[in-house]
């Protein structure tokens, strides 16, 4: 499979930041851009070639990555003016139609378990698989029992799903992109066509995801990245360190495993997920468990796992 990133937008809602750089090159932490994070995801999937479908200030992207970087070969398909995502993908398929494509929007940051996503897509009967997430209400919710207020929920997740802008497209779906359509976007042309034929599948998991479409979104992502370091298996956040104490948050993706040696006097609080951990023996852990760690403890998540370590 090859990777492809839709990175041709003007990023008007992020001006004046995007006066100088395209949205995909906006920094989410020091010298770490949205596109850097997306390329990191492709690395962890084992992708060796990425096509950047660019437009506005696309030369800035080419200057940053060149022909090869991080062991990945880069190809650039740059439009002189926006022609829509359908044209961009058609342009890609005229260049490469010999491998499945993992396509993603160039303005999203996520901790999606991409290995599980790819495995699900490849083993499914669907020609197109999209990552979907639960929609979060933009407002607080008031629960009623008749005319009595019973509870307040602050911007809860709703029982509706939205398109998260990450797709696995099999070669047998390519023909649907070559049809003539009135609209110019894949979301209003190819996707409904494949869904009507029952060829579209959905993959979902509870994980961090943010589409960066405004200064508020960017501020939230930068806050997330103010104290974290990404790894192929997940991330570590430094929450606090001082007075001989240290608080850290770990996120480990399902199917990965890591060994942690925070010292013999440490407590782990499992925030979410389940799996096993071991030093001399193997034990199970579940969400909300509190564990007493020994040195060199190995964690093997069955589900994506987030936990805090308190070193005393």
N, C-alpha and C positions, 0 to 999 in steps of 0.2 A: 504494500500500500504506500501511497504518497500522501503528503500533507499539503493543504492549501489554506491560505488565510485571506479573507476579504478585507482589504485595508485601503479602500479607495475613497472613503468619505471625507468631507470637509471638516467635520468636528466643530460645527458652528457654535454649539452650546458650550464649548470649552474655550472660546476666544476670551482673552487674547493669547492664551497658551498655544493654541493651534495656528497662530499667525506665522510661527517659525518652524513648527514641526507638525507632521501628520498625527492624528489621534493615536495611532498605534505606537508612536514613539514618545508619548507622554510618560513621564517618570512616575512610578508608584512608590519608589524609594530611591535613595541616592544611586544614580547611574544604573537603574534597573527599570526598564520600560515595560509597558503592557506586552509588547511583542517579545521582549526577552523572556517573560514568563511563559508565553505561548510556545516559544521555541523549546524551552525547557520541558514542557509537557510532551512535545513531539519527540524529543530525545528519549524520554522515559518510555515512550511507546515503541521505540526502535525504528522510527522513521528516519530515512537517510536522505530524502529529497523533499524540499518544501518549495511550493510555488507561492509567491507573494503577488496577489491580484490587487495592484495599487492604482493610484490616480494622483490626487492632490499631493504635492510634495513627495512623490514617490522616489525621487532621486535621493532624498535624505535617508530612506530605508536602504537603498542600494549602497550608499556610502558607508552605512553602519555595518552591514553584514557581508558585502562583497559577494564573491562567487562561492566561497566555502568558509565556514566557521563552525566551531563546536562539533566538528566531524560531520556536518550536514552540508549538502550541496544545495545552493539557493538558485532559483530561477525567478525572473521578474517579468510579469505581464502588466505593463503600465498603460492606462488609458489617458488620452489627452483631455477628455471631458467625461463626466459620469454618464454611463450608458445603462446602468442598472446591474443588479447582481446576476440576472439571467445571462446577459451578454458576457460578464466576467467568467462565469462557469463554462459557457460555450467556448470561449476563447481558450480556457484551460484544456477542455476536452479535445480541441483541435490540435493541441500540442501533445497531450498524453491521454490515451484511451486504453492503455494496456494494463492498468492496475486500479484497484479500488482506491477511493479518495476519502481521507478524513478532512472535512471542510469545517472551518469555524469563522465566526465573525471576529474582526480584528479589534474589538473593544470590550472583550469579556475576560475576566480573571476568575479562576475557579480552582477548587481542590478536588474536582471530579476524579474518581478512580478510572483513569483512561484505559488501563489494561483490562479492567472488568467491562468497560463500555465496548471496547473493540471485540473482546471475546463474545459478548452478548450479540453484537451486530453480526459477526461472522458466522455464528452458529444459528442465527435466527433465519426464518424463511423470508424475511423482508428485504426488499431492494434498497430501501432507505431507512435508516434508524436515526432518530433525533433524540438528543438529551433534553428532557423536560423537567421543570421544577415546579413546586407548588407556588402559587401566586401569594404574595404577602399583601394584605390589605393596606392601602395607603392611609387609612384612617383607623382610629380606635373603634372597637365594636362594642355596642351595648346589647346585652342579652336581656330578654324580657320574658316574663311569665304573665300572660295577659297584659295588664297595664302596670305591672310591678317590675321595676328594674332589679335584676338578680345578680348581675355580674358585669364587670368591665374587662375587656380584653384589648391590650395595647398593640395594635397593628399585627394581628395574628396571621398565621398561614391559613389560607382558604382551601377549600376542597376543589380547586380548579388548577389546571396546569398551564404553564406558558412555555413557549419555545425558547430554549436557552442558547440557541445559536451555535450548536455543535452537532455535526452530522457525519454519519458513516454512509457513503454512497457506493454501492456495489456496481460493477461494470454493467450488469444487466439493467441498470436504471438509466444509463447514459442516453439511450435513445429518447427518453422523455424530455431531455433538455434540448433536443434538436428540433422539436415541434415548434411551429409558429404560434406565438401568443400575442394577445393585445397588450397585456401588462409587461413590465420590464423586470419584475422582482421574482425570485424563485419561490418566495413564500406565498405568492398569489397565483402562481402558474403551475410549476412542476409539482410542488408539494400537494396541492389539492388533487391534482390528476392522479398521482400515485396513491394517495389516501383513498380515493374513490375506487381504485382497483384493488384495495386491501393489501397494498404493497409497502405500507409505511408502519414502522414499529416505533415504540417509545421506550427509552431507557431512563429510569429515574433513581436517584438516591439522595439522601439528606446530606448535603455538603455545602461548603461555602461557594457562593456564586455571586458575581456582581457584573452587570452590564454598565459600563462607564459612559453615561450619556449626558452628564451634567457636572458642574463643579461640586455639588453635594455628593454625587456618587464617587467622584475622584477623592474627595476629602475622606470618605468612609474607607475606601481601599487603602489610602495612604496611612490612615490610622491603624488598619489591620496589619500593615507592613512596617510600622514604626519600630517594632521590636521582635520581628520574626526572621528566621532563616529557612529557606526551602531546601528540601532534600528529595531524592528520587522516591523515598518511601513516605514522605509527608513533610512535616515542619516542626520546628521548636520555637516557642515564644518565650522570651525572658520577661517575666511579669514583675519580679522584684528581686533585688540582691542587696544585702546590707545587714549589719549587726550579727554576722555569723549565720544568717538564714538566707535561703534562696528558694524562690517560687518559679517554676517553669511549667509551660503547657506544651504537651506533645500531641501531635496528630499523626496516626499511623494508618495507612490505607490497608484495606482487607487484602490478604494474599501476600503482604510484605512481612518482614520480621526484623527486629533490631534488638540489640543488647544494650542495656542501660546500667551504668555504675555510678549512681548518685551518692554513694556512701551508705553505711549500715544503719544510719539513724534517719530514715526517710519514710514519708507517708505518701501514698498515691491515692488520689480520689478519681475514680472513673466517672467521667461526665457522660459519655455515651459510647455505645459499642459493646462487643463481647468477643471473647477469644480465650487464649491460654497464656500463662506466664510461668516461668520456671527458673530455678537456680539449680538445686539438686533434684527437685521433684517438679512435676507439672501440676498446675492448678488452673481452674477455670475462673474467669472474671466476668461480671455483668455490669451493666450501667448502674451507677450509684454505689458500687462497692468501694470500700476503703481498704487498702492493702498496706501491709508493712513490708517494705522491700529489703532484700538482702543484696549484697554486691553482685554485679554482673548478672542481672536479671534479664531474661529474654522474653520479649512480648511477641506473640503470634496472633494477630487479629483475625477473627472469622468475619467480623463486620468492621467497617471503618471505625476507628477508635480515637477518642479524644480524652485526655486525662491530664490532671495537674500533679506535679511532684513538689512536695514541700520538704526541703532538706533542712533539718534542725541542727 
